[in-house]
Amino acid sequence: MAALKLVIGNKNYSSWSMRPWVLLREAGIVFEEIQLWFDDDGRIAEARRYSPAGQVPVLMINGEPVWDSFAICEAVAELFPQKKLWPDDPRARRLARSVCAEMHAGFRDLRRAMPMNIAASHPGKGMSEAVQRDIDRIVALWDECRVRRNASGDLLFGHFTVADAYYAPVVMRFITHAVALPPAARAYVEAVCGIPAVAEWMDAARRENRFVAADEPYAPR
């Protein structure tokens, strides 16, 4: 069995770290957590000890690094096919990969204006026409997944998958910034918060007491 170590950043701020951590924890996969801390400009110099990219997250598999959250999620799904971390149905699986890739590469206006900050509450902060377009697109993606998933359940493809881990940080943003959502999207937000691994991450994030200026655009100065 592979020995896994997951290198992450601050749980309050690091959306990219949250994805593979939630995936591994919710799937019941054993791993060692190595938590590093952002400095004031949002960087982690120590991350280069684990990856040449110098960023988190990094998954060490038997001492060899896999970096980038999407690559990590794919590696985990490959290592543990019995966990069914992608949908069984090929069409649903292709859709799941597509919605994760769109999140990975897109929604820059939302990510920039509404950074993940689980411990904070900033209702309405960061909203703009461009951000609303990103929100509308995300809601449409969630609706499409539920329509085409060919499965029952509250999550995007019925049972927990990479797609739910991937959109968990988006849910955190929506909560922090009190984003108005249609009923189906609100129900999905509640379902994600009910995932035990997500709840565990949120609790840990709220206990952190490290302030990172680069991730706090709405904090009093």
For each residue, the residues with C-beta under 8 A, 3 or more apart:
1:
2: 61 62 79
3: 32 60 61 62 63
4: 24 29 30 31 32 59 60 61
5: 31 32 33 34 59 60
6: 20 21 24 31 32 33 34 57 58 59 60 72
7: 34 35 36 47 50 51 56 57 58 59 60
8: 11 14 17 18 21 33 34 35 36 56 57
9: 13 14 16 17 35 36 37 38 44 56 57
10: 13 14 17 35 37 38 205 208 210 212 215
11: 8 14 17 18 35 118 201 204 205 208
12: 116 117 118 119 205 206 208 210 215
13: 9 10 38 42 115 116 117 212 215
14: 8 9 10 11 17 18 38 56 57 116
15: 18 19 111 115 116 169 172 173
16: 9 19 55 56 57 69 169
17: 8 9 10 11 14 20 21 56 57 69
18: 8 11 14 15 21 22 116 165 168 169 172 201
19: 15 16 22 23 57 69 72 73 165 166 168 169
20: 6 17 23 24 57 59 69 72 73 76 165
21: 6 8 17 18 24 25 33 57 197 201
22: 18 19 25 26 165 168 195 197 198 201
23: 19 20 26 27 73 76 85 162 165
24: 4 6 20 21 27 29 31 76
25: 21 22 28 29 196 197 200 201
26: 22 23 160 165 195 196 197 198
27: 23 24 76 80 83 85 160
28: 25 83
29: 4 24 25 76 80 83
30: 4
31: 4 5 6 24 59
32: 3 4 5 6
33: 5 6 8 21
34: 5 6 7 8 50
35: 7 8 9 10 11
36: 7 8 9 44 46 47 56
37: 9 10 44 210
38: 9 10 13 14 42 43 44 210 212 214 215
39: 42 43 44 45 212
40: 212 213 214
41: 213 214
42: 13 38 39 212 214 215
43: 38 39 54
44: 9 36 37 38 39 47 54 55 56
45: 39 48 54
46: 36 49
47: 7 36 44 50 51 53 54 55 56 58
48: 45 51 52 54
49: 46
50: 7 34 47 58 60 65
51: 7 47 48 54 55 58 65 67
52: 48
53: 47 58 67 68
54: 43 44 45 47 48 51
55: 16 44 47 51 58 67
56: 7 8 9 14 16 17 36 44 47
57: 6 7 8 9 14 16 17 19 20 21 67 69 72
58: 6 7 47 50 51 53 55 65 66 67 72
59: 4 5 6 7 20 31 65 66 67 72 75 76
60: 3 4 5 6 7 50 63 64 65 66
61: 2 3 4 64 65 66 75 79
62: 2 3
63: 3 60
64: 60 61
65: 50 51 58 59 60 61
66: 58 59 60 61 71 72 75
67: 51 53 55 57 58 59 71 72
68: 53 71 72
69: 16 17 19 20 57 72 73 104 166
70: 73 74 100 101 104
71: 66 67 68 74 75
72: 6 19 20 57 58 59 66 67 68 69 75 76
73: 19 20 23 69 70 76 77 85 100 162 165 166
74: 70 71 77 78
75: 59 61 66 71 72 78 79
76: 20 23 24 27 29 59 72 73 79 80 85
77: 73 74 80 81 83 85 86 162
78: 74 75 81
79: 2 61 75 76
80: 27 29 76 77 83 85
81: 77 78 84
82:
83: 27 28 29 77 80
84: 81 87 88 159 161
85: 23 27 73 76 77 80 161 162
86: 77 93 96 97 161 162
87: 84 92 93 95 96 149 151 157 158 161
88: 84 92 93
89: 92 93 149 150 151
90: 93 94
91: 94 95 148 150
92: 87 88 89 95 96 148 149 150 151 157
93: 86 87 88 89 90 96 97
94: 90 91 97 98
95: 87 91 92 98 99 144 145 148 149
96: 86 87 92 93 99 100 145 156 157 161 162 163
97: 86 93 94 100 101
98: 94 95 101 102
99: 95 96 102 103 141 144 145 156 163 166 167
100: 70 73 96 97 103 104 162 163 166
101: 70 97 98 104 105
102: 98 99 105 106 107 141
103: 99 100 106 107 138 166 167 170
104: 69 70 100 101 166
105: 101 102
106: 102 103 134 137
107: 102 103 110 111 134 137 138 170
108: 111 112 134
109: 112 113 128 130 131 133 134
110: 107 113 114 131 134 135 138 170 173
111: 15 107 108 114 115 173
112: 108 109 115
113: 109 110 126 127 128 130 131
114: 110 111 122 125 126 131 173 176 177 179
115: 13 15 111 112 173 215 217
116: 12 13 14 15 18 169 172 173 176 215
117: 12 13 120 122 176 215 216
118: 11 12 172 175 176 202 205 206
119: 12 205 206 208
120: 117 176 216 218 219
121: 176 178
122: 114 117 125 126 176 177 178 218
123: 177 178
124: 127 177 178
125: 114 122 177 218
126: 113 114 122 131 177 217 218
127: 113 124 131 132 177 179
128: 109 113 131 132
129: 132 133
130: 109 113 133 134
131: 109 110 113 114 126 127 128 134 135
132: 127 128 129 135 136
133: 109 129 130 136 137
134: 106 107 108 109 110 130 131 137 138
135: 110 131 132 138 139 174 179 181
136: 132 133 139 140
137: 106 107 133 134 140 141
138: 103 107 110 134 135 141 142 167 170
139: 135 136 142 143 181 182 185
140: 136 137 143 144
141: 99 102 137 138 144 145
142: 138 139 145 146 156 167 184 185 188
143: 139 140 146 147 184 185
144: 95 99 140 141 147 148
145: 95 96 99 141 142 148 149 156 157 163
146: 142 143 149 156 184 188
147: 143 144
148: 91 92 95 144 145
149: 87 89 92 95 145 146 156 157 158
150: 89 91 92
151: 87 89 92 157 158 159
152: 158
153: 157 158 159
154: 187 188 191 194
155: 158 159 160 161 163 164 188 191 192 195
156: 96 99 142 145 146 149 161 163 164 167 188
157: 87 92 96 145 149 151 153 161 163 164
158: 87 149 151 152 153 155
159: 84 151 153 155
160: 26 27 155 164 165 195
161: 84 85 86 87 96 155 156 157 164 165
162: 23 73 77 85 86 96 100 165 166
163: 96 99 100 145 155 156 157 166 167
164: 155 156 157 160 161 167 168 192 195
165: 18 19 20 22 23 26 73 160 161 162 168
166: 19 69 73 99 100 103 104 162 163
167: 99 103 138 142 156 163 164 170 171 192
168: 18 19 22 164 165 171 172 192 195 198 201
169: 15 16 18 19 116 172 173
170: 103 107 110 138 167 173 174
171: 167 168 174 175 188 189 192 193 198
172: 15 18 116 118 168 169 175 176 202
173: 15 110 111 114 115 116 169 170 176 177 179
174: 135 170 171 177 178 179 181 189
175: 118 171 172 178 189 193
176: 114 116 117 118 120 121 122 172 173
177: 114 122 123 124 125 126 127 173 174
178: 121 122 123 124 174 175
179: 114 127 135 173 174
180:
181: 135 139 174 185 186 189
182: 139 185 186
183: 186 187
184: 142 143 146 187 188
185: 139 142 143 181 182 188 189
186: 181 182 183 189 190
187: 154 183 184 190 191
188: 142 146 154 155 156 171 184 185 191 192
189: 171 174 175 181 185 186 192 193
190: 186 187 193 194
191: 154 155 187 188 194 195
192: 155 164 167 168 171 188 189 195 198
193: 171 175 189 190 198 199 202
194: 154 190 191 198 199
195: 22 26 155 160 164 168 191 192 198 199
196: 25 26 199 200
197: 21 22 25 26 200 201
198: 22 26 168 171 192 193 194 195 201 202
199: 193 194 195 196 202 203
200: 25 196 197 203 204
201: 11 18 21 22 25 168 197 198 204 205
202: 118 172 193 198 199 205 206
203: 199 200 206 207
204: 11 200 201 207 208
205: 10 11 12 118 119 201 202 208
206: 12 118 119 202 203
207: 203 204
208: 10 11 12 119 204 205
209:
210: 10 12 37 38
211: 216 219
212: 10 13 38 39 40 42 215 216
213: 40 41 216 219
214: 38 40 41 42
215: 10 12 13 38 42 115 116 117 212
216: 117 120 211 212 213 219
217: 115 126
218: 120 122 125 126
219: 120 211 213 216
220:
221:
